Amino acid sequence: MTPPKHTAAHSIPPHTLTRMAREWLAEDTPNFDPAGVCVGSQEVQAMLLCKTPNSILAGSSFFTAVFTEVGCTVDWVYQEGAKIGPDGVTVTAVVRGPARCLLLGERPALNCLARASGIATRCSQLREIAEAGGWHGEVAGTRKTTPGFRLVEKYAMLVGGVSMHRQDLSGMVMLKDNHVWASGSITEAVKAARSVCGFSSKIEVECQSAQEGREAAGAGADIVMLDNFQPQELHVAARALKEEYPSLLIEASGGVTPENLSMYFSPHVDIISLGCITQGCPVVDFSLKVQNAGAHSNIHIK
């Protein structure tokens, strides 16, 4: 028997999809829907069109969950994680249901799909850069996510093929400059954190110099983030730390962009994190077009 193919969508519990879909719909239509009177409950069909060629599809489970809540069905032409295109306009799915219900779900579903697919597309591009450069490490996201929308944005990173990094403050200990300053020293901060998180959580320390990195490693940190280092400076510091602490993980962060990512590749750097995965990331242009009854669409469904 062939084992099932692993898919990122299986990491999201069904009840989470339902909860989020209901919250988005309630936000968009908190009471009456006067426009629903115009279209009624006649059965209609709408084409989901992707107008950004060579995009990665991400968020289809959320899109479907929204329409399920309003009594509509979605048939996907492309599967999650697929590259859409290369045509300028590509039919990606077909949505069917009562007209007023389909239009209730339209905007929340499109907003989620556009954002998630944009992030997955950028992540896929970053992963390709890393593969082309022969780098062994992991490209990672950050906690610079949209409040209330983190789960979707982190999930999109998975679809795009990069690491989500930590989910939240509870998932891993990251001691940043403010933690260190408030504690008095890196050593004291690591000691205090370890007394609470125990053996089951990694501790990462943000360091501004190789000397701080050595203190963090000596105090028992699992990961040292070399923050805002210039590439050449990073390579020297990372090599020195790895020689002294071979099991230490080294992360590079700060000032990294898709354009300069390859400059940070090093056999001594294990993780490179980029805030631009979620901040300022272009969305994928999707639209939903209801088909006129009796009219023949000039768009070919693959």
C-alpha positions in Angstrom: 0.0 0.0 0.0 1.4 3.4 -1.0 1.7 5.7 2.0 -0.3 9.0 1.8 1.4 12.0 0.4 2.2 14.5 3.2 0.5 17.8 2.8 0.7 21.0 4.9 -3.1 21.2 4.9 -3.3 18.1 7.2 -1.7 20.1 10.0 -4.8 22.3 10.4 -7.5 20.8 12.5 -11.0 21.0 10.9 -12.5 22.8 13.9 -9.8 25.5 13.4 -10.8 26.0 9.8 -14.5 26.3 10.8 -13.8 28.7 13.6 -11.7 31.0 11.5 -14.2 31.0 8.6 -17.0 31.9 10.9 -15.0 34.8 12.4 -14.1 36.2 9.0 -17.7 36.0 7.8 -19.1 37.6 11.0 -16.6 40.4 10.7 -17.6 41.1 7.1 -21.4 40.7 7.6 -22.2 41.5 11.2 -25.9 41.9 10.6 -28.0 42.5 7.5 -26.9 41.9 3.9 -29.0 44.3 1.9 -27.3 43.5 -1.4 -28.4 39.9 -1.0 -31.9 40.9 -1.9 -30.7 41.9 -5.4 -29.5 38.4 -6.3 -31.6 36.1 -4.2 -30.9 32.4 -3.8 -30.8 31.2 -7.3 -28.1 28.6 -8.0 -25.0 30.1 -9.7 -21.5 29.1 -10.7 -18.5 31.3 -10.4 -14.9 30.9 -11.7 -12.0 31.6 -9.4 -9.4 33.3 -11.7 -5.8 33.8 -10.9 -4.3 36.8 -12.7 -0.8 36.6 -11.4 1.1 34.0 -13.5 3.5 31.5 -11.9 2.1 31.9 -8.4 2.0 29.2 -5.8 -1.5 28.3 -4.6 -1.8 28.4 -0.8 -4.9 28.7 1.4 -7.3 26.6 -0.5 -8.5 24.9 2.7 -9.4 28.2 4.2 -11.1 29.3 1.0 -13.2 26.1 0.9 -14.0 26.5 4.6 -15.5 29.9 4.1 -17.8 28.7 1.3 -18.7 25.6 3.2 -20.0 27.8 6.0 -22.4 29.6 3.5 -23.6 26.5 1.8 -21.5 26.5 -1.3 -19.2 24.0 -2.9 -15.7 24.4 -4.4 -14.1 22.2 -7.0 -10.4 22.9 -7.4 -8.6 22.8 -10.8 -5.2 23.2 -9.1 -4.1 21.6 -5.9 -2.5 23.2 -2.9 1.2 24.1 -3.5 0.9 24.0 -7.3 2.3 26.6 -9.5 -0.5 28.4 -11.4 -0.1 29.5 -15.0 1.8 30.5 -17.1 -1.3 32.0 -18.7 -2.2 35.6 -17.8 -5.6 34.5 -16.5 -6.0 30.9 -15.2 -9.2 29.2 -13.9 -8.1 27.9 -10.5 -11.4 26.6 -9.1 -15.2 26.6 -9.6 -17.6 27.7 -6.8 -21.3 26.8 -6.9 -24.1 27.7 -4.6 -27.0 30.2 -3.9 -26.1 33.6 -5.4 -26.4 35.6 -2.2 -24.5 33.0 -0.2 -21.7 32.8 -2.8 -21.3 36.6 -2.6 -21.3 36.6 1.2 -18.2 34.4 1.1 -16.5 36.0 -1.8 -14.4 38.7 -0.2 -13.2 36.9 3.0 -12.3 33.9 0.9 -10.4 35.9 -1.7 -8.6 38.0 0.9 -7.2 34.9 2.6 -6.3 33.1 -0.6 -4.5 36.2 -2.1 -2.4 36.8 1.0 -1.5 33.2 1.6 -0.6 32.6 -2.0 1.6 35.7 -2.1 3.6 34.5 0.9 3.9 31.0 -0.4 5.1 32.4 -3.8 7.8 34.5 -2.1 8.9 31.5 0.0 9.1 29.3 -3.0 11.3 31.9 -4.7 13.6 32.1 -1.6 13.8 28.3 -1.4 14.9 28.2 -5.1 17.6 30.7 -4.4 18.9 28.6 -1.5 18.8 25.4 -3.6 20.6 27.1 -6.5 23.3 28.3 -4.2 23.8 24.8 -2.8 23.2 26.0 0.8 22.5 23.4 3.4 20.5 25.5 5.9 16.9 26.7 6.3 15.2 29.9 5.2 12.8 30.9 7.9 10.0 33.4 8.6 9.6 35.5 11.7 7.0 36.6 14.1 6.4 39.8 12.0 2.9 38.6 11.1 -0.5 40.3 10.9 -2.4 40.2 14.3 -5.2 37.6 14.1 -3.9 36.2 10.8 -0.7 34.5 12.0 -1.9 30.9 11.5 -2.6 31.5 7.8 0.6 33.3 7.2 2.7 30.7 9.0 0.9 28.0 7.1 1.7 29.7 3.8 5.4 29.5 4.7 5.0 25.7 5.0 3.3 25.5 1.6 6.1 27.7 0.1 8.7 25.3 1.5 10.5 27.4 4.2 10.6 27.1 8.0 8.0 28.8 10.0 10.5 29.5 12.8 8.8 29.8 16.2 5.0 30.0 16.2 4.7 32.4 19.1 6.3 33.4 22.4 5.3 30.0 23.9 6.9 27.9 21.2 10.6 28.7 21.8 12.5 31.1 24.0 14.1 33.9 22.1 16.0 36.4 24.2 16.3 39.7 22.4 18.3 42.8 23.3 15.5 44.1 25.6 15.4 40.8 27.6 19.2 41.0 28.0 19.2 44.6 29.1 16.4 44.0 31.6 18.1 40.9 33.0 21.5 42.5 33.3 23.4 40.1 31.1 23.1 37.3 28.5 24.2 34.7 31.1 21.5 35.8 33.6 18.8 35.9 31.0 19.6 32.4 29.7 19.8 31.0 33.3 16.4 32.5 34.2 14.8 31.2 31.0 16.2 27.7 31.4 14.8 27.5 34.9 11.3 27.9 33.5 11.4 26.2 30.1 13.4 23.2 31.1 14.8 20.7 28.6 11.9 20.7 26.2 12.4 24.2 24.7 15.3 25.6 22.8 16.7 28.9 23.8 17.9 31.4 21.2 19.8 34.6 22.0 20.0 37.6 19.7 23.6 38.8 19.6 25.2 42.0 18.3 28.7 40.7 18.3 30.8 37.5 18.2 31.7 38.1 21.8 28.0 38.2 22.8 27.6 35.0 20.8 30.3 33.3 22.8 28.7 34.3 26.1 25.3 33.0 24.9 26.8 29.7 23.8 28.8 29.4 27.1 25.6 30.1 29.1 23.8 27.2 27.4 21.9 28.7 24.5 21.0 26.3 21.7 20.8 28.9 19.0 22.7 32.2 18.5 21.2 34.8 16.2 23.8 37.0 14.7 21.7 40.1 14.2 22.4 42.8 11.6 25.8 41.5 10.6 27.2 42.4 7.3 27.8 39.2 5.2 31.6 39.1 5.5 31.4 39.9 9.2 28.8 37.2 9.6 30.9 34.5 7.9 33.9 35.2 10.2 31.8 35.2 13.4 29.8 32.1 12.4 33.0 30.1 11.6 34.6 31.1 14.9 31.5 30.1 17.0 31.1 26.8 15.2 34.8 25.9 15.8 34.4 26.5 19.5 30.8 25.2 19.8 30.2 22.6 17.0 26.6 21.7 18.1 25.5 25.4 18.3 23.0 26.5 15.7 23.7 29.8 14.0 21.0 32.1 12.7 21.5 35.1 10.5 18.9 37.9 10.6 18.5 41.5 9.9 18.8 43.3 6.6 18.3 40.1 4.6 16.3 40.5 1.4 15.5 38.3 -1.6 18.1 40.3 -3.6 21.0 39.8 -1.1 20.0 36.4 0.4 22.8 34.5 -1.4 25.4 36.7 0.2 24.6 35.2 3.6 25.0 31.6 2.6 27.8 29.9 4.6 28.6 26.3 5.7 28.6 27.7 9.2 25.1 29.4 9.1 22.2 27.1 9.7 19.2 29.4 9.5 18.5 32.7 7.7 15.3 34.5 8.7 13.6 37.3 6.7 10.9 39.6 7.9 10.0 40.4 4.3 8.4 37.0 3.9 5.3 38.5 5.5 6.0 42.3 5.7 5.5 44.0 2.3 5.0 40.8 0.5 2.9 41.2 -2.7 -0.4 39.3 -2.8 -1.6 37.1 -5.7 -4.4 38.7 -7.7 -7.5 36.4 -7.6 -11.0 37.3 -8.6 -14.3 35.4 -8.5 -16.6 35.9 -11.6 -20.2 34.7 -11.6 -21.1 33.2 -15.0 -24.2 34.6 -16.7 -26.9 31.9 -17.1 -26.8 30.6 -20.7 -23.6 32.4 -21.6 -20.6 30.5 -22.8 -17.4 31.3 -20.9 -14.4 32.1 -23.1 -12.0 30.8 -20.4 -10.9 27.3 -20.8 -11.0 25.1 -17.7 -8.1 22.7 -17.6 
